[in-house]
Amino acid sequence: MSNPRTLTGTWKIALSLCCVLHVALMAQESVSQAPAPAEEVSRPLSKDMLLLTNGDQISGILQSFQHRGHTLWHRSDIHEPFRFLSDGVDEIMLGDRAKPQPLPRRNVTLRLNNGDTFSGEWQSLNATNLILNTAFAGTLQIPRDRWQWAVFQHSDGEYLYEGPTGLEGWTMGEVNTGELDGGDWAYRNGAFYALKAASIARMIGMPDRMRLEFDMEWKGSLNLAVALYTDYLQPVSLADKDSEPDFGGFYSLQLTSYAVNVLMVKQKEPLQYLGMTQTPVFRQATKAHVDVRTNKANQTISLLVNGKLVKRWVDQGGFAGEGNGIRLVHQGQGALRFSNLKISAWDGKFEQPPTNRPQATVDLLTLRNGDRFIGSLEESTESRIQFKIGETVTELEFDRIAKIELGGLPDATRPLRHVEVLGTLVGGGQLQFLLESVQDDVIQGTSEIYGPISMRLPLFEKLDFQRVVPVEKP
């Protein structure tokens, strides 16, 4: 088997991101501008983007999709919808759509052994299935021999900020690099995008001990500066900082393809470089999960990338951050996508990320206080889990549990088959399934894990076909 595509992954672009940003900046399409289509179209708040297997890219609105049939695509400047053979569709990037309300709360994130990862509300667990209530597909029955780990969220760990959900509340700034043209961040379906040098900032209210997480994906060179504890919403030229309007001290976390660094920035004082370290992960990949921890009491800033500690900086002169804001400055070298920003208070502890334990014969349960129990996961209700340690069954409340890692479940990942898609969820997460149809904001599909499944299109960010074709015989 061979994959004929030369553009892969979330970006699948040097070119297509330009189109995506152009679409995002033209997000608000007036209904009155378009002639009435042949059928009523559920209009997203921003346009969709269709990528075809021949490389063509078309903005508009997905009207319907039929497996072994046609994809109907609507544009405001053409009366009749386009009709494409569905076999020619490579990817559908979805614009913002009104989300159904109310959405179920999320108290757990699961990873399945086929690579599916998503969040939901834990309902119950029995000898065969975990019942999970999800926003994107309602109630799912997940065989307990298919999920590898579960990480729990807690009611006392609410986020101070979770987004982005739009540009409202954020302040754009003008970046003057002297060499590169400046631009703006664009918003699309839960993410900020930048192609040129751009700045965006927001006052959030950062606690003294803070955890700040986000996902980023890039094309070309990575060069992002994140200002922490700033009181100034405009970008600051470090070379001319003393001539800038008055601003309080802040830290600049600089993430590049080759290294990471933290600078302490104050007016009328020399820049202080707290220390640079190389980051091979940023050279070898095009996306990463970034986790920043700060502690004013011991004057530290710590950086974790993909769950691993990269560097811990100590400001021996005392914590210099004077504000409660964050500023994102893209230096304009390549394309950047920024999403899943979460800011919360931090308890000062560094937890280990969940792992797959295919060789283990027992399960591992970790409490929030760090205590760990080895045994076997039994059953549960909506609020308690039964965990067997030796011959003793112990009941534990969800609020005490940090994570559960099951033993003996090897990975079962495989390439996607014909007409299967990798669906990316708004706010993070993904799952693979055979896409049968899309109609009236409802996705109908089939999964080898969940069986027939009906899902809500507005909760998806992207539907990505991993096209494979047989090798031609000589």
ABEGO torsion letter per residue (X at the ends): XBBABABBEAAGBAAAAAAAAAAAAAABBBAAABBBBABBBBBBABBBBBBBAAGBBBBEBBABBBBGBBBBBBBAABABBBBBBAAABABBBBBBBBBBOBBBBBABBBBBAAGBBBBBBBABBBAABBBBBBAAAEBBBBBAAABABBBBBBAAABBABBOBAEABGBBBBBBBAGABBBBBBBBBGGBBBBABBBBBBBBAGBBABBBBBBBBBBBEBBBBBBBBGBABABBBBAAAAAABBBBBBBBBBBBBAABBBBBBBBBGBBBBBAEBBBBAAAAABABBBBBBBBBAAAGBBBBBBGGBBABBBBBAAEBABABABBBBBBAGBEBBBBBGBBBBBBAGBBBBBBBBBAABABBBBBBAAGBBBBEBBBBBBAABBBBBBEABBBBBBAAABABBBBBGBBBABBBBBBGBBBBBBBGEEBBBBBBABBBGGBBBBBBAAAEBBBBBAAABABBBBBBBBBBBBX
